Amino acid sequence: MSAHFSRRIENWNTALASMKGQLVTCLTDWQMAKSPVRAAGVPHPYWPRDLSIPGYVANDRSMHEILSFLFSVSGLFLLSTWVLTGRKWARDGRGQEFGVARRLAICWFAVCGFIHGVIEGWFSLYYDVIPSDQSFLSQLWKEYSRGDSRYVIADNFTVCMETVTAWFWGPLSLWTVFAFLANKPCRFVLQLMVSLGQLYGAVLYFYTEHRDGYSHSQMGHPLYFWFYFVFMNILWIIIPLVLILDAWRHLQQAQTHTDLAQKEKTN
């Protein structure tokens, strides 16, 4: 009887040890899912959780510092351009003052010149060292990567797309501002070119992440997903669409006028 009782106690101990092991495993898995530390032990706050980021160094600047810089400088470009377009010498093709919509469009291109040329230009040059770099703009990209971790792993698409954006649409955005202020004949052609390029890049940006199952962000997070990933990028779909239609209308009118002038000349 004593031997039978001992075997039962031994079986209970084995069962308890097994249950304890399963519980520890479950707790470990849960902690890894909730913690910003990936399985290999390298601390980072990015998704997916098993993402490998060799040499990653956490930001020493706060989110508020980074966002304050971005929106302050963007606001400065917008305000400066708004004042500039309201000067007496700033006139449209008919010799009249710019309307509110046209002034806002010019301000948009000025802000795009800053964001494309400086912010995205930095990424195009230093994408390979951003995870370990503590320069202010590198930290800005590490903060934004919490909404799209493709930027912190130098994903091929983002590197190619941002390089084209920085070195083509950045300078062309500033040229568009100058073309409108100087009333150049190419102003609506430039508006159409830049807006088409922005729209194309933004559509590919969203579509490639959609095909990846939105795995590079914390799906549904109010700041990182909805504000960083969705809102800050969907602007480059909505506004370029409006500006493409605006450029289309003006270019169509110009072509119609040219055709009529040619007909009158031949007659």
C-alpha positions as CSV (number, residue, x, y, z in Angstrom):
1,M,0.0,0.0,0.0
2,S,2.9,2.3,0.9
3,A,4.5,1.6,-2.5
4,H,1.2,2.3,-4.3
5,F,0.8,5.6,-2.4
6,S,4.4,6.6,-3.3
7,R,3.8,5.9,-7.0
8,R,0.6,8.1,-6.9
9,I,2.5,10.9,-5.3
10,E,5.3,10.5,-7.9
11,N,2.7,10.7,-10.7
12,W,1.2,13.8,-9.2
13,N,4.6,15.5,-8.9
14,T,5.3,14.6,-12.6
15,A,1.9,16.0,-13.7
16,L,2.4,19.2,-11.6
17,A,5.9,19.6,-13.1
18,S,4.5,19.3,-16.6
19,M,1.7,21.8,-15.9
20,K,4.3,24.2,-14.4
21,G,6.4,23.9,-17.5
22,Q,3.5,24.6,-19.8
23,L,2.5,27.6,-17.7
24,V,6.0,29.0,-17.8
25,T,6.1,28.6,-21.6
26,C,2.7,30.3,-22.0
27,L,3.8,33.2,-19.7
28,T,7.0,33.6,-21.6
29,D,5.2,33.6,-25.0
30,W,2.8,36.2,-23.7
31,Q,5.5,38.4,-22.3
32,M,7.4,38.3,-25.6
33,A,4.3,39.3,-27.5
34,K,3.7,42.3,-25.2
35,S,7.3,43.3,-24.7
36,P,9.3,45.5,-27.2
37,V,12.1,42.9,-27.0
38,R,12.3,40.4,-29.9
39,A,13.0,36.7,-29.4
40,A,16.8,37.1,-30.0
41,G,17.0,39.6,-27.1
42,V,17.6,42.8,-29.1
43,P,15.3,45.5,-27.7
44,H,13.2,47.4,-30.2
45,P,9.6,48.6,-30.4
46,Y,8.9,47.5,-33.9
47,W,6.6,45.1,-35.6
48,P,6.7,42.2,-36.4
49,R,8.1,41.1,-33.0
50,D,10.7,38.8,-34.5
51,L,12.1,41.5,-36.7
52,S,16.0,41.5,-36.7
53,I,17.6,45.0,-36.5
54,P,21.3,44.5,-35.9
55,G,23.0,47.4,-34.1
56,Y,19.7,49.1,-33.1
57,V,20.0,51.9,-30.6
58,A,16.9,53.4,-29.0
59,N,16.2,57.1,-29.4
60,D,17.3,59.5,-26.7
61,R,14.9,62.2,-27.9
62,S,11.2,62.1,-27.0
63,M,8.4,61.7,-29.5
64,H,7.2,65.2,-28.6
65,E,10.6,66.7,-29.5
66,I,10.7,65.0,-32.9
67,L,7.1,65.8,-33.9
68,S,7.4,69.4,-32.7
69,F,10.4,69.8,-35.0
70,L,8.7,68.3,-38.0
71,F,5.5,70.3,-37.7
72,S,7.2,73.5,-36.6
73,V,9.5,73.6,-39.6
74,S,6.7,72.5,-42.0
75,G,4.5,75.2,-40.5
76,L,7.3,77.8,-41.0
77,F,7.6,76.8,-44.7
78,L,3.8,77.0,-45.0
79,L,3.5,80.4,-43.3
80,S,6.4,81.9,-45.2
81,T,5.0,80.8,-48.5
82,W,1.6,82.1,-47.6
83,V,3.0,85.5,-46.8
84,L,5.1,85.5,-50.0
85,T,2.1,84.6,-52.2
86,G,0.2,87.5,-50.7
87,R,2.7,90.2,-51.8
88,K,1.7,92.8,-54.3
89,W,4.0,91.5,-57.0
90,A,2.7,88.0,-56.7
91,R,0.1,87.7,-59.6
92,D,-1.5,84.9,-61.6
93,G,-1.5,84.6,-65.4
94,R,-4.3,87.1,-65.6
95,G,-2.4,89.7,-63.6
96,Q,-4.7,89.2,-60.6
97,E,-3.9,88.3,-57.0
98,F,-3.6,84.6,-56.2
99,G,-6.8,83.1,-54.8
100,V,-6.9,81.2,-51.5
101,A,-6.9,77.8,-53.2
102,R,-3.9,78.7,-55.4
103,R,-2.0,80.1,-52.5
104,L,-2.6,76.9,-50.5
105,A,-1.4,74.8,-53.5
106,I,1.8,76.8,-53.7
107,C,2.3,76.4,-49.9
108,W,1.8,72.7,-50.3
109,F,4.6,72.4,-52.8
110,A,6.9,74.5,-50.5
111,V,6.3,72.1,-47.6
112,C,6.8,69.1,-50.0
113,G,10.1,70.6,-51.0
114,F,11.2,70.5,-47.4
115,I,9.8,67.1,-46.6
116,H,11.0,65.4,-49.8
117,G,14.4,67.2,-50.0
118,V,15.4,67.2,-46.4
119,I,13.5,64.5,-44.4
120,E,13.3,61.9,-47.2
121,G,16.6,63.0,-48.6
122,W,18.3,62.1,-45.3
123,F,16.7,58.6,-45.5
124,S,17.9,58.1,-49.1
125,L,21.5,58.9,-48.0
126,Y,21.7,57.2,-44.6
127,Y,19.1,54.4,-44.6
128,D,21.8,51.8,-43.9
129,V,22.9,53.4,-40.6
130,I,19.7,54.9,-39.3
131,P,19.0,52.0,-36.7
132,S,22.3,52.8,-34.9
133,D,22.6,56.5,-35.6
134,Q,21.5,59.1,-33.1
135,S,21.4,62.2,-35.4
136,F,18.2,64.1,-35.1
137,L,16.8,63.1,-38.5
138,S,17.8,59.5,-38.0
139,Q,15.9,59.5,-34.7
140,L,12.9,61.1,-36.6
141,W,12.9,58.1,-38.9
142,K,13.2,55.6,-36.0
143,E,10.2,57.2,-34.4
144,Y,8.2,57.1,-37.7
145,S,9.3,53.5,-38.2
146,R,7.0,52.6,-35.2
147,G,4.2,53.1,-37.8
148,D,6.1,51.3,-40.6
149,S,9.2,49.3,-39.7
150,R,10.2,48.9,-43.3
151,Y,12.2,52.2,-42.8
152,V,14.3,50.8,-40.0
153,I,15.3,47.7,-41.9
154,A,16.1,49.5,-45.2
155,D,13.4,47.7,-47.1
156,N,14.2,47.7,-50.9
157,F,10.9,49.3,-51.9
158,T,11.1,52.1,-49.4
159,V,14.7,52.9,-50.2
160,C,14.0,53.1,-54.0
161,M,10.7,55.0,-53.6
162,E,12.2,57.5,-51.1
163,T,15.3,58.1,-53.2
164,V,13.2,58.9,-56.3
165,T,11.0,61.1,-54.2
166,A,13.9,63.0,-52.6
167,W,15.9,63.6,-55.7
168,F,13.2,64.2,-58.2
169,W,10.0,65.4,-56.5
170,G,11.8,67.5,-53.9
171,P,13.7,69.8,-56.3
172,L,10.7,69.8,-58.7
173,S,8.4,70.9,-55.9
174,L,10.5,73.9,-55.2
175,W,10.7,74.6,-58.9
176,T,6.9,74.5,-59.0
177,V,6.8,77.2,-56.3
178,F,9.1,79.4,-58.2
179,A,7.2,78.8,-61.5
180,F,4.0,80.0,-59.9
181,L,5.5,83.0,-58.3
182,A,7.3,84.0,-61.5
183,N,4.2,83.1,-63.6
184,K,6.2,80.7,-65.8
185,P,4.3,78.9,-68.6
186,C,5.5,75.5,-67.3
187,R,3.9,75.9,-63.9
188,F,0.9,73.6,-64.5
189,V,3.1,71.1,-66.3
190,L,5.3,71.0,-63.2
191,Q,2.2,70.7,-61.0
192,L,1.0,67.7,-63.0
193,M,4.4,66.0,-63.0
194,V,5.0,66.3,-59.3
195,S,1.5,65.4,-58.3
196,L,1.5,62.3,-60.5
197,G,4.8,61.2,-59.1
198,Q,3.6,61.7,-55.5
199,L,0.3,59.9,-56.2
200,Y,2.1,56.9,-57.8
201,G,4.5,56.6,-54.9
202,A,1.8,56.8,-52.3
203,V,-0.4,54.2,-54.0
204,L,2.5,51.8,-54.2
205,Y,3.5,52.5,-50.6
206,F,0.1,51.5,-49.3
207,Y,-0.4,48.6,-51.8
208,T,2.9,46.9,-51.0
209,E,2.1,47.0,-47.3
210,H,-1.4,45.8,-47.9
211,R,0.1,42.7,-49.7
212,D,2.3,42.2,-46.7
213,G,-0.7,42.0,-44.5
214,Y,0.1,45.3,-42.7
215,S,2.7,43.4,-40.8
216,H,5.1,46.3,-40.2
217,S,2.9,48.2,-37.9
218,Q,0.8,47.6,-34.8
219,M,-2.5,47.3,-36.6
220,G,-5.2,49.6,-35.3
221,H,-2.9,51.6,-33.0
222,P,-4.3,55.2,-32.9
223,L,-0.9,56.9,-33.1
224,Y,1.4,54.5,-34.9
225,F,-1.0,53.0,-37.4
226,W,-3.7,55.5,-37.9
227,F,-1.7,58.7,-37.6
228,Y,1.8,57.8,-38.7
229,F,1.1,55.2,-41.3
230,V,-2.4,56.2,-42.6
231,F,-2.9,59.9,-42.1
232,M,0.6,61.2,-42.7
233,N,0.7,59.3,-46.1
234,I,-2.9,59.5,-47.4
235,L,-2.3,63.3,-47.7
236,W,-0.1,62.4,-50.7
237,I,-3.0,60.7,-52.3
238,I,-5.8,63.2,-51.7
239,I,-4.0,66.5,-52.3
240,P,-2.1,65.3,-55.5
241,L,-5.4,64.0,-56.9
242,V,-7.0,67.4,-56.5
243,L,-3.9,69.1,-58.0
244,I,-3.9,66.7,-61.0
245,L,-7.5,67.6,-61.8
246,D,-6.6,71.3,-61.4
247,A,-3.6,71.0,-63.7
248,W,-5.6,68.9,-66.2
249,R,-8.3,71.7,-66.4
250,H,-5.7,74.5,-67.0
251,L,-3.7,72.5,-69.5
252,Q,-6.9,71.6,-71.4
253,Q,-7.9,75.2,-71.5
254,A,-4.5,76.2,-72.8
255,Q,-4.6,73.6,-75.5
256,T,-8.1,74.6,-76.5
257,H,-6.9,78.3,-76.8
258,T,-3.9,77.2,-78.8
259,D,-6.1,75.1,-81.2
260,L,-8.5,78.0,-81.7
261,A,-5.6,80.4,-82.4
262,Q,-4.1,78.0,-85.0
263,K,-7.5,77.7,-86.7
264,E,-7.9,81.5,-86.9
265,K,-4.4,81.8,-88.3
266,T,-5.0,79.2,-91.0
267,N,-8.3,80.9,-91.9
